[in-house]
Amino acid sequence: MFDGKTALITGATSGIGRATARAFAKSGAQVMLTGRDESRGADVLAACGEATGFLAGDVTDSSFASRLVSQTVDRFGSLDILVNNAGIDVGLDAPETTDEQWLDVMATNLDAVFYFCRAGVRQMRRQGSGGAIVNIGSDWSLVAGKQAVAYCASKGGVLMLSKSMALDHARENIRVNVVCPAEIDTPMIDKSALARGKTIEESRAAHAEAIPMGRIGAPEDVAAAVLFLASDAARFVTGTALSVDGGTTAR
């Protein structure tokens, strides 16, 4: 499906990012990955095969975004697909959220998406053949949740950033879309549970009960949506938010 294409994925060392990296690799893409943890990066490289690269770094550093895009092109010859997946959560309401926590969430969840989108579009323009950007939002890009003020604001920002860029670059055949997952079986939901003073078991049970389909999503559920939006099957799709939430936002 993606033979001859190169995909760059942030937050690729666990959860949704790891599943997405493996899915692209299995579909024939060359894949460049990034994350903070080099040992986990090595594990993902081993799982994805030979046509894969990894560079550890801080996605909140705009110079790193530009450097990684350049290294991707130097190694594989092009950048055709960009997936912005890196994200963090702080499980607090506004009065309890410190300046530092607010800025950390915004830097990782929104600023980094902007930096990589900007660098990615610049490269796709140089290539002149278009491209696909898929940003990982959240069901809380669409509806709000309690004790997640910074996270909700940042993911809402990702949605509007993506829609605006979709309009700006539609005539260049650079498509920009958002996948909006509900609770997915990743390390983040367990960290969020502990931050909110809940046990992992009771939190997971409550999430599953709240989702109309009766289960927490799998990372592979999200990866499948990302691959669709990045593929030629979605060649007339841009500026959209695709919910992967078991029906959560339907109500």
C-alpha positions in Angstrom: 0.0 0.0 0.0 2.8 2.4 0.8 5.7 1.0 -1.3 8.1 3.8 -2.1 6.6 6.1 0.5 8.3 7.5 3.6 6.5 8.1 6.9 7.8 10.1 9.9 6.1 9.3 13.2 6.6 11.1 16.6 5.9 9.4 19.9 6.7 6.1 18.3 8.2 4.1 21.1 5.0 2.9 22.7 1.2 2.7 22.4 -0.4 4.2 19.4 2.9 5.4 17.9 4.5 2.0 18.1 1.4 0.3 16.6 1.3 2.9 13.8 5.0 2.4 13.0 4.6 -1.3 12.7 1.5 -0.9 10.5 3.3 1.4 8.1 6.3 -0.9 8.0 4.1 -3.9 7.3 2.4 -2.0 4.5 5.7 -1.3 2.7 6.6 2.2 3.9 10.0 3.4 4.9 9.6 4.7 8.4 11.5 7.3 10.5 10.7 7.3 14.2 11.3 9.5 17.1 10.8 9.3 20.9 12.7 10.2 24.1 13.7 6.7 25.1 16.6 5.2 23.0 16.2 1.6 24.4 12.5 1.6 23.5 13.4 3.1 20.1 15.7 0.2 19.5 12.9 -2.3 20.3 10.6 -0.6 17.8 13.3 -0.6 15.1 13.7 -4.4 15.6 9.9 -4.8 15.3 9.6 -2.8 12.2 12.4 -4.2 10.0 15.3 -2.8 8.0 13.7 0.1 6.2 13.4 2.0 9.5 15.3 4.8 11.3 15.1 6.2 14.8 16.4 9.5 16.3 15.8 10.3 19.9 15.0 13.9 20.7 12.7 16.5 22.2 9.7 17.2 20.0 9.1 20.5 21.8 12.3 21.8 20.3 11.5 23.4 16.9 15.1 22.9 15.7 14.8 19.2 16.3 11.6 19.1 14.1 13.5 20.7 11.2 16.6 18.5 11.8 14.5 15.3 11.9 12.7 16.1 8.7 16.0 16.8 7.0 17.5 13.5 8.3 14.5 11.6 7.1 14.9 13.0 3.6 18.7 12.4 3.7 18.1 8.8 4.6 15.0 7.8 2.6 14.8 10.5 -0.2 11.5 12.0 0.7 8.8 12.8 3.3 5.4 11.7 2.1 3.5 11.1 5.4 3.8 12.8 8.8 2.1 11.4 11.9 2.2 13.6 15.0 1.5 11.3 17.9 3.6 12.4 20.8 1.4 13.6 23.7 1.2 13.9 27.5 -1.6 14.5 30.0 -2.1 16.3 33.3 -5.2 15.2 35.2 -6.1 18.4 36.9 -8.7 21.2 36.8 -7.6 24.8 36.2 -7.1 25.9 39.8 -4.8 22.9 40.5 -2.8 23.2 37.2 0.5 25.0 37.6 2.1 27.3 35.0 4.7 24.7 34.4 2.2 21.9 33.9 0.1 24.0 31.5 3.2 25.0 29.5 4.5 21.4 29.4 1.2 20.0 28.0 0.9 22.8 25.4 4.5 22.4 24.4 4.2 18.7 23.8 0.6 18.4 22.5 0.2 21.5 20.4 3.5 23.4 19.9 5.3 20.3 18.8 2.5 19.4 16.3 2.9 22.9 14.8 6.7 22.6 14.6 6.6 19.3 12.8 3.7 20.3 10.5 5.6 23.4 9.5 8.7 21.5 8.8 6.8 18.8 7.0 4.8 21.1 4.8 8.0 23.0 3.8 9.6 19.7 2.7 6.4 18.4 0.9 6.3 21.7 -1.0 9.9 21.3 -2.1 9.1 17.8 -3.4 6.1 19.1 -5.3 4.2 15.8 -5.0 1.9 16.6 -2.1 1.7 14.5 1.1 -0.5 13.5 4.0 -0.3 14.7 7.6 -2.2 12.9 10.3 -2.3 14.4 13.7 -3.5 12.5 16.7 -6.1 14.4 18.6 -8.6 13.0 21.1 -12.3 12.6 21.7 -11.5 15.6 23.9 -10.7 17.5 20.7 -14.5 17.3 20.2 -16.0 17.2 23.6 -14.7 18.3 27.0 -13.8 16.1 30.0 -13.3 16.7 33.7 -9.9 17.2 35.3 -8.2 17.6 32.0 -8.2 21.4 31.3 -4.7 21.6 29.7 -5.1 18.3 27.8 -8.6 19.3 26.4 -7.3 22.8 25.4 -4.3 21.3 23.7 -6.2 18.7 21.8 -8.8 21.2 20.7 -6.0 23.3 19.4 -4.6 20.3 17.4 -8.0 20.0 15.7 -8.2 23.7 14.7 -4.6 23.8 13.7 -5.2 20.9 11.4 -8.3 22.3 9.8 -6.6 25.6 9.2 -3.6 23.9 7.6 -5.9 21.7 5.5 -7.4 24.9 4.0 -4.1 26.5 3.4 -2.5 23.6 1.6 -5.4 21.9 -0.1 -4.4 23.2 -3.6 -0.9 21.8 -3.0 -2.3 18.3 -2.5 -1.1 18.3 1.1 -3.9 16.8 3.1 -4.1 17.4 6.9 -6.5 15.3 9.0 -7.0 14.4 12.7 -7.7 11.0 14.3 -9.6 11.4 17.6 -9.3 8.4 19.8 -11.2 7.7 23.1 -9.5 5.7 25.8 -6.9 3.4 24.2 -4.9 0.7 25.9 -1.7 2.6 26.3 0.6 3.6 29.2 -0.9 7.1 29.1 -4.3 5.9 30.4 -2.8 4.2 33.3 -0.6 7.2 34.2 -3.7 9.4 34.0 -5.6 7.1 36.3 -2.9 7.3 39.0 -2.7 11.1 38.6 -6.4 11.3 39.3 -6.1 9.1 42.4 -7.7 6.0 40.9 -6.4 2.5 40.7 -5.6 1.3 37.2 -8.2 -1.5 37.5 -11.1 0.6 38.5 -10.2 3.3 35.9 -10.0 0.8 33.1 -13.3 -0.8 34.1 -15.0 2.6 34.2 -13.7 3.6 30.8 -14.9 0.4 29.3 -18.3 0.8 30.8 -18.6 4.4 29.5 -17.7 3.4 25.9 -20.8 2.3 23.9 -18.9 -0.7 22.4 -18.0 -1.8 25.9 -14.3 -2.0 25.6 -11.2 0.2 25.6 -9.7 0.6 22.2 -6.5 -1.1 21.0 -3.6 0.9 19.6 -4.1 -1.1 16.4 -7.6 0.4 16.1 -6.1 3.9 15.9 -3.2 2.8 13.6 -5.7 1.5 11.1 -7.4 4.9 10.9 -4.1 6.6 10.5 -3.2 4.4 7.6 -6.5 5.0 5.9 -6.1 8.8 6.2 -2.5 8.6 4.9 -3.5 6.4 2.0 -4.8 7.1 -1.5 -8.1 5.7 -0.4 -8.5 9.0 1.4 -7.2 11.2 -1.4 -10.3 13.5 -1.3 -10.3 13.7 2.5 -8.7 16.7 4.2 -9.6 18.9 7.2 -11.6 16.1 8.9 -11.7 14.6 12.4 -12.1 10.9 12.4 -13.4 9.5 15.7 -12.0 6.2 16.8 -13.9 6.0 20.1 -16.3 3.1 20.1 -19.2 5.5 19.8 -18.3 7.8 22.7 -18.8 11.1 21.0 -22.0 9.9 19.1 -23.9 10.9 22.2 
